[in-house]
Each structure stands twice: as structure tokens, then as C-alpha cells.
Amino acid sequence: MSILEVKDIYFTYPDGDHRKTILNHVSASFDCGKFYTILGSSGCGKTTFLSLISALDKAESGDIYYNGINIKDIGFEKYRRNHVGIVFQNYNLITYMTALENVRIAMGITENDVGGDISSTALELLEKVGIDRTKADRRVTKLSGGEQQRVAIARALSTNADIILADEPTGNLDKKTGRGIVDIFKNLAHDLNKCVIVVTHSEEVARESDEILRLYSHTQSFNFE
């Protein structure tokens, strides 16, 4: 059974006197151990889809299942807290905190088992994504963009969620730094058995993934490649 199933999702938003269809009865399924990318032109609904599967927004119709259970029955807040880790394009870190503090605060919210000593586990996660102890103790505003994105990935991992979602995670990074971030996502899927779903506009990033879902603006639906 797939870890995440999306069935017949329909979503619109107001556009003047009418409503514009963004996702037109979209269905898809995702497994652990795989790195997925979602491709599509600007405004086609990629970020909306990510918002729906992360329970940051609600579809007008259709259902989303985690391990066979409708996320409505789990509860959107509980689902976000325990089952998905989200990596934003602009990092969304707490700027007055250090890298270590940003990871620790996420670990304090989840109900999942995150290990015995929170600080030690947080440091291990930061080291796993390339942030050493010296950088872990720095305020995040003193880190480079690539380093902040690595902290955001460690934060997403820190709740021990099965699903890692990322919205244009390489969009603000140079090519070399972006490649390092993509390698981390591949390792999360293949070595840690996470379900990794990345929204991107980059064909190069998509070619590194196990499966590509292309969202077409003229049909507002997926084509799997």
C-alpha cells in the first residue's frame, strides 16, 4: 500500500466574477523509498498540490489518504505535526534562533519518537545534511542560503515523519549548491526510506528523481513519466 494516496482532488480559486480551476480531479500515489518531482509551468498548480498534501490547504472535493487513512480522520493539524516534514523555498526558519534551536523546536512539537536526547539527535541530523557543530550554534541569518536550506531539511527530518515535501528547494541557490541539496533528497529516499516529493521548475532536478509527475495547465491534471 502506498504511504500517500490522492484521489480525485478538485481545487479552484476566485478569478474576478468566476472561479479558476487549478487542480481538475487529480489522482496520484506515492511510496516510501522514492524521490518524486512535480514539474509544470508557473501557475499550473504545483504549489497548490503541495499545500493540499501537506494539509496546509483543503480541497473542494476528493480525498487524501496517509497509510490508508483519510487525513480528515487523522486531523489536519495532527497529520502535519506527525507525518509530513515541509521544506520551503524561502526556508521559513526562525531568524533569531540558531540552526540547532530551529531543529530542536520542531522536535518539541511532534508526537513521534525523536530519540532520547533532543540536542544530540538534532546535532546528528544537522551533521547528516552538512552542518557541523560550529555552524549549528550560529544564528541562521549568519549562514549562507545553501546552509539555511540544509537546516530547513534537518528540521523537516527532525519529527521523524515518513513524508518530506519541498517547494522549489533549489530555486534560490546556485547550481552547485542546488546539486548538493538534490543529493540530500535522493539519500533521504534511498537510504532512509522516506517518501520525498519535490515541486520544481527545473528539468535538471527532475531528471535526478525516480519518478516525474508533470502537471499541465491546460488540463490541470498529471501525466506520469
C-alpha positions in Angstrom: 0.0 0.0 0.0 1.3 3.5 -0.9 2.2 5.8 2.0 0.2 8.7 0.4 -2.7 8.5 -2.0 -4.5 11.4 -3.6 -7.9 10.6 -5.1 -9.9 12.9 -7.4 -8.7 16.2 -5.9 -10.5 19.3 -7.2 -9.5 22.8 -6.3 -10.5 26.3 -7.6 -9.9 29.9 -6.6 -11.7 33.2 -7.3 -10.7 34.9 -10.5 -12.9 38.0 -11.0 -16.5 37.0 -11.4 -15.6 33.4 -11.9 -13.6 30.6 -10.3 -10.5 29.3 -12.0 -9.8 25.6 -11.8 -6.3 24.8 -10.5 -6.5 21.1 -10.0 -9.0 19.2 -12.0 -9.8 15.8 -10.3 -6.2 14.9 -9.8 -5.2 11.5 -8.5 -1.7 10.1 -7.7 0.0 7.7 -5.3 3.4 7.9 -3.6 5.6 5.3 -2.0 8.4 5.3 0.6 11.9 4.9 -0.7 11.2 7.0 -3.8 12.2 10.6 -4.8 9.4 12.3 -6.8 9.5 15.6 -8.6 6.4 17.6 -9.8 7.1 19.7 -12.8 4.9 22.3 -14.5 4.8 25.9 -15.7 4.3 28.8 -13.3 0.7 29.0 -12.0 -0.2 25.5 -13.1 -1.0 24.3 -9.5 2.2 22.7 -8.3 2.5 24.6 -5.1 -1.3 24.2 -4.5 -0.9 20.5 -4.8 1.9 20.5 -2.2 -0.3 22.7 0.1 -3.1 20.1 -0.1 -1.0 17.0 0.5 0.7 18.8 3.4 -2.8 19.8 4.8 -1.9 23.5 4.7 -5.0 23.9 2.5 -8.2 21.9 1.8 -9.5 20.6 -1.5 -13.1 21.4 -2.5 -13.6 17.7 -3.3 -11.6 14.5 -3.3 -9.6 12.7 -0.6 -6.1 12.3 0.6 -5.0 9.1 2.5 -2.0 8.5 4.7 -1.3 4.8 5.1 -4.9 4.1 4.0 -6.5 6.6 6.5 -8.2 9.7 5.3 -6.2 12.7 6.6 -9.6 14.3 7.5 -10.0 11.5 10.0 -6.4 11.8 11.3 -7.0 15.6 11.7 -5.1 18.1 9.6 -3.1 19.5 12.5 -2.1 16.1 13.8 -1.2 14.9 10.3 1.1 18.0 9.7 2.6 17.6 13.2 3.5 13.9 12.9 3.5 12.7 9.3 4.9 15.3 7.0 8.1 17.5 7.1 7.9 20.6 4.9 10.9 22.4 3.3 10.0 25.8 1.9 11.8 27.7 -0.9 12.5 30.6 1.5 13.5 28.3 4.3 10.9 29.8 6.9 13.4 29.4 9.7 13.1 31.4 12.9 15.7 34.1 12.3 16.6 35.0 15.8 17.4 31.3 16.7 20.5 29.2 15.9 20.4 26.3 13.5 20.3 23.9 16.4 17.4 25.7 18.1 15.4 25.7 14.9 15.7 21.9 14.7 15.0 21.4 18.4 11.8 23.5 18.4 10.3 21.3 15.7 11.2 18.2 17.7 9.3 19.5 20.6 6.1 19.8 18.7 5.7 16.3 17.2 4.2 13.3 19.0 6.7 10.9 17.2 9.6 9.3 18.9 12.6 11.5 18.0 15.3 9.8 20.1 16.5 10.1 23.7 18.4 13.3 23.9 16.9 16.0 21.7 20.1 18.1 21.4 22.2 15.2 20.4 19.7 14.0 17.9 19.3 17.5 16.4 23.1 17.8 16.0 23.2 14.4 14.3 20.6 15.5 11.8 22.4 18.7 11.1 25.6 16.9 10.6 23.8 14.5 8.2 22.9 17.4 6.0 26.3 19.0 6.2 26.0 21.4 9.1 28.8 21.0 11.7 28.7 21.9 15.3 30.2 25.4 14.8 27.6 26.3 12.2 24.8 24.6 14.3 25.5 27.1 17.0 25.2 30.1 14.7 22.1 32.2 14.2 20.6 31.1 10.9 20.9 34.6 9.4 24.7 34.2 9.6 24.5 31.1 7.4 24.6 31.0 3.6 21.4 30.3 1.6 22.5 26.8 0.9 23.3 26.2 4.6 19.9 27.6 5.6 18.2 25.2 3.2 20.2 22.3 4.8 18.9 23.5 8.2 15.4 23.5 6.9 15.8 19.9 5.6 17.2 18.8 9.0 14.2 20.5 10.7 11.8 18.6 8.3 13.6 15.3 9.2 13.6 16.1 12.9 10.0 15.0 13.5 10.7 11.5 12.1 7.9 11.9 9.5 7.6 9.5 6.7 6.9 12.1 4.0 9.2 15.0 3.1 7.8 17.7 0.9 9.8 20.6 -0.6 8.6 23.6 -2.7 11.3 24.8 -5.2 14.1 24.0 -2.7 16.8 24.8 -5.2 15.1 27.9 -6.6 17.2 30.4 -4.7 20.5 28.5 -4.9 23.4 28.4 -7.3 23.8 25.3 -9.5 26.5 23.6 -7.4 24.7 24.2 -4.1 21.4 23.1 -5.6 23.0 19.9 -6.7 24.1 19.2 -3.1 20.5 19.7 -1.9 19.2 17.3 -4.6 21.7 14.7 -3.4 20.4 15.0 0.1 16.8 14.4 -1.1 18.0 11.3 -3.0 19.7 10.0 0.1 16.6 10.6 2.2 14.6 8.5 -0.1 17.0 5.7 -0.9 18.9 5.4 2.4 16.3 6.5 5.0 13.2 5.1 3.1 11.4 8.5 3.1 8.8 9.4 0.6 10.3 12.6 -0.9 8.1 14.9 -3.1 9.7 18.0 -4.6 8.0 20.7 -6.6 10.4 22.2 -9.1 10.6 24.1 -12.4 14.0 22.5 -13.2 14.2 19.7 -15.7 17.7 19.0 -14.4 16.4 18.4 -10.9 13.6 16.3 -12.2 16.0 14.0 -14.1 17.6 13.1 -10.8 14.3 11.8 -9.4 12.9 8.3 -9.5 9.5 9.5 -10.9 8.4 12.7 -12.6 4.8 14.0 -12.4 4.2 16.7 -14.9 1.2 19.0 -14.2 -0.3 20.6 -17.4 -2.0 24.0 -17.0 -4.4 23.3 -19.9 -5.9 20.2 -18.3 -4.9 20.8 -14.6 -4.1 17.2 -14.3 -1.0 14.9 -14.0 0.9 12.9 -16.5 3.4 10.4 -15.1 6.8 9.9 -16.8 
